[in-house]
Amino acid sequence: MNFLSHYYFDKSTDDANVVMGTVLPDLIKNAIKTANLYPQKDPELFFESHDETALLLGWKRHLAVDLFFHSSNFFLEKTTELKHLIKPVVEGTSIRPSFLAHIGVELLLDHLLIEHNKVQVNHFYDRLAAVKKDVLSSFLAHSGLEDERTFFNFLEQFISSKYLLSYQKLENISYALNRICMRLWPQTLNDFQLQELTFQLGIFKLSLVNDFMTIFEEIETKLNDS
């Protein structure tokens, strides 16, 4: 799941550290592609600090949500449906439609959460900004992250830009998907293909909107039972 979908499950918490933890694995991966951290394997490293314990709690929530989501029938069915729609769009390119469908479903879930007022994007950013840098730095050090400067530069830009607000428009989701593809393949989508992608995302959205909340309800139940 993407940032706002992870945030959905802890949107009511007053603990900014938990919220940061729920998106921290993806923030780190976006900032430093080679980083592989596993703080959940050494929980005793974080017990002396309530704030770091909260960060770890959020981190573990992130892992659980992704596990439940990617193993769900919802994920399999929706990515298969979107893959068939966008396959003609990427024909003749090296872009894998299955990959694009995977990310596309996740970004569209964020889009629908915003559109249906299920999350408040500015509130999400306020929570991230409230986390103390020294606490986060200590957590990252205990987790084994070596290049904290690169991460904090990325985090500062991520918070200040409020980029996720752009997900309110489908054409911006197409743009975001193309940017992701640029990291993996030399040939990306031209303007006509981007227009076609936006059109197909719009078609897919018409079916997704009918039941998109079911996956959040399913995961929430599993989180409460675990």
C-alpha positions as CSV (number, residue, x, y, z in Angstrom):
1,M,0.0,0.0,0.0
2,N,1.0,3.6,-0.5
3,F,1.5,6.3,2.1
4,L,-2.1,7.5,2.7
5,S,-3.4,3.9,2.7
6,H,-1.0,3.1,5.5
7,Y,-1.9,6.2,7.3
8,Y,-5.6,5.3,7.2
9,F,-5.2,2.6,9.8
10,D,-3.6,5.0,12.3
11,K,-5.2,8.3,11.3
12,S,-6.9,8.7,14.7
13,T,-3.8,8.3,16.9
14,D,-2.4,11.3,18.7
15,D,1.1,9.8,18.6
16,A,3.0,11.3,15.7
17,N,5.8,8.7,16.1
18,V,3.4,5.8,15.4
19,V,2.3,7.6,12.2
20,M,5.8,8.2,11.1
21,G,6.6,4.5,11.8
22,T,3.7,3.4,9.5
23,V,5.3,5.1,6.5
24,L,9.0,5.0,7.5
25,P,9.9,1.8,5.5
26,D,8.7,3.4,2.3
27,L,10.2,6.8,3.1
28,I,13.6,5.1,3.6
29,K,13.3,3.1,0.4
30,N,12.4,6.2,-1.6
31,A,15.3,8.1,-0.1
32,I,18.0,5.4,-0.3
33,K,17.2,2.5,-2.7
34,T,19.9,0.3,-1.2
35,A,18.8,0.6,2.4
36,N,17.6,-2.6,4.0
37,L,16.6,-2.2,7.7
38,Y,15.0,-4.7,10.0
39,P,14.4,-3.0,13.3
40,Q,11.6,-5.5,14.2
41,K,14.3,-8.2,14.6
42,D,15.9,-6.4,17.5
43,P,13.1,-4.7,19.4
44,E,15.1,-4.5,22.6
45,L,17.2,-1.8,21.1
46,F,14.2,0.6,21.3
47,F,12.7,-0.2,24.7
48,E,14.5,2.6,26.6
49,S,12.7,5.3,24.6
50,H,8.9,5.5,24.6
51,D,9.1,7.5,21.3
52,E,11.3,4.9,19.6
53,T,9.0,2.1,20.8
54,A,6.1,4.0,19.1
55,L,8.2,4.3,15.9
56,L,8.8,0.6,16.0
57,L,5.1,-0.1,16.6
58,G,4.3,1.9,13.5
59,W,7.0,0.1,11.5
60,K,5.5,-3.3,12.5
61,R,2.0,-2.1,11.6
62,H,3.4,-1.2,8.1
63,L,4.8,-4.6,7.6
64,A,1.6,-6.3,8.7
65,V,-0.6,-4.1,6.5
66,D,1.5,-4.8,3.4
67,L,1.5,-8.6,4.2
68,F,-2.3,-8.6,4.5
69,F,-2.8,-6.4,1.4
70,H,-0.5,-8.3,-0.9
71,S,-1.9,-11.7,0.1
72,S,-5.5,-10.6,-0.3
73,N,-7.9,-11.7,-3.1
74,F,-8.7,-8.0,-3.5
75,F,-5.1,-7.2,-4.5
76,L,-5.0,-10.2,-6.9
77,E,-8.3,-9.4,-8.6
78,K,-7.8,-5.6,-8.9
79,T,-4.3,-5.8,-10.2
80,T,-5.3,-8.4,-12.8
81,E,-8.2,-6.2,-13.9
82,L,-6.1,-3.1,-14.2
83,K,-3.3,-5.0,-16.0
84,H,-5.7,-6.0,-18.8
85,L,-6.8,-2.3,-19.2
86,I,-3.3,-0.8,-19.4
87,K,-1.5,-3.6,-21.3
88,P,-2.3,-2.0,-24.7
89,V,-1.0,1.4,-23.4
90,V,2.5,0.0,-22.7
91,E,2.7,-2.2,-25.7
92,G,6.0,-1.7,-27.5
93,T,7.7,-0.6,-24.4
94,S,9.8,-2.5,-21.9
95,I,7.4,-1.5,-19.0
96,R,5.8,-4.5,-17.4
97,P,2.0,-4.0,-17.2
98,S,1.8,-6.2,-14.1
99,F,4.2,-3.9,-12.3
100,L,2.4,-0.8,-13.4
101,A,-1.0,-2.3,-12.3
102,H,0.4,-3.1,-8.9
103,I,1.5,0.4,-8.2
104,G,-1.5,1.9,-10.0
105,V,-3.9,0.1,-7.7
106,E,-2.0,1.4,-4.7
107,L,-2.0,5.0,-5.9
108,L,-5.7,4.9,-6.8
109,L,-6.5,3.7,-3.3
110,D,-4.8,6.8,-2.0
111,H,-6.7,8.9,-4.6
112,L,-10.1,7.5,-3.5
113,L,-9.3,7.9,0.2
114,I,-8.7,11.6,-0.5
115,E,-11.7,12.0,-2.7
116,H,-14.1,10.3,-0.2
117,N,-12.7,12.3,2.7
118,K,-11.4,9.1,4.5
119,V,-8.1,10.8,5.3
120,Q,-6.9,14.4,5.7
121,V,-3.7,14.8,3.8
122,N,-2.6,18.0,5.7
123,H,-3.2,16.2,9.0
124,F,-0.9,13.4,7.8
125,Y,1.9,15.9,7.0
126,D,1.4,17.7,10.3
127,R,1.9,14.4,12.1
128,L,5.2,13.7,10.2
129,A,6.4,17.2,10.9
130,A,5.7,16.8,14.7
131,V,8.2,13.9,15.0
132,K,11.4,15.1,16.8
133,K,14.5,14.8,14.6
134,D,16.7,13.6,17.4
135,V,14.3,10.8,18.2
136,L,14.0,9.7,14.6
137,S,17.8,9.9,14.2
138,S,18.3,7.7,17.2
139,F,15.8,5.1,15.8
140,L,17.5,5.1,12.5
141,A,21.0,4.7,14.1
142,H,19.7,1.8,16.2
143,S,18.2,0.3,13.0
144,G,21.6,0.5,11.2
145,L,21.0,3.3,8.7
146,E,24.3,4.8,7.7
147,D,23.4,7.7,5.5
148,E,21.0,9.7,7.7
149,R,21.8,13.0,5.9
150,T,20.4,11.7,2.6
151,F,17.3,10.5,4.4
152,F,16.6,13.7,6.3
153,N,17.1,15.8,3.1
154,F,14.5,13.6,1.4
155,L,12.1,13.7,4.4
156,E,12.3,17.5,4.6
157,Q,11.4,17.8,0.9
158,F,8.7,15.1,1.2
159,I,7.0,17.0,4.0
160,S,7.4,20.5,2.5
161,S,6.2,19.7,-1.0
162,K,3.0,17.9,0.2
163,Y,3.2,16.0,-3.0
164,L,0.4,13.6,-2.1
165,L,-2.1,16.4,-2.5
166,S,-1.5,16.0,-6.2
167,Y,-3.1,12.6,-6.1
168,Q,-6.5,14.3,-6.1
169,K,-6.2,14.3,-10.0
170,L,-5.9,11.2,-12.1
171,E,-3.5,12.8,-14.5
172,N,-1.1,13.3,-11.7
173,I,-1.3,9.6,-10.8
174,S,-0.3,8.8,-14.4
175,Y,2.6,11.2,-14.1
176,A,3.7,9.6,-10.8
177,L,3.5,6.2,-12.4
178,N,5.6,7.3,-15.3
179,R,8.2,8.8,-12.9
180,I,8.4,5.4,-11.1
181,C,8.9,3.7,-14.4
182,M,11.8,6.1,-15.3
183,R,13.7,4.6,-12.4
184,L,13.5,1.1,-13.8
185,W,13.3,1.3,-17.6
186,P,15.0,3.7,-20.1
187,Q,11.9,4.0,-22.3
188,T,9.0,5.7,-20.6
189,L,5.5,6.8,-21.7
190,N,5.0,9.6,-24.2
191,D,2.3,12.3,-23.9
192,F,-0.2,10.3,-25.9
193,Q,0.4,7.1,-23.8
194,L,0.1,9.2,-20.6
195,Q,-3.3,10.4,-21.8
196,E,-4.3,6.8,-22.6
197,L,-3.1,5.7,-19.2
198,T,-5.2,8.4,-17.5
199,F,-8.2,7.3,-19.5
200,Q,-7.8,3.6,-18.5
201,L,-7.3,4.6,-14.9
202,G,-10.6,6.5,-15.1
203,I,-12.4,3.4,-16.4
204,F,-10.8,1.2,-13.7
205,K,-11.7,3.8,-11.0
206,L,-15.4,3.4,-11.9
207,S,-15.3,-0.2,-10.7
208,L,-12.9,0.3,-7.9
209,V,-14.9,3.0,-6.2
210,N,-17.7,0.5,-5.6
211,D,-15.8,-1.7,-3.2
212,F,-12.4,0.0,-2.4
213,M,-13.2,0.3,1.3
214,T,-13.7,-3.5,1.7
215,I,-9.9,-4.0,1.7
216,F,-9.4,-1.4,4.4
217,E,-12.2,-3.0,6.5
218,E,-10.7,-6.5,5.9
219,I,-7.2,-5.4,6.9
220,E,-8.4,-3.5,9.9
221,T,-10.2,-6.6,11.2
222,K,-7.0,-8.6,10.8
223,L,-4.9,-6.0,12.6
224,N,-7.3,-6.0,15.5
225,D,-7.3,-9.8,15.7
226,S,-3.5,-10.1,15.5
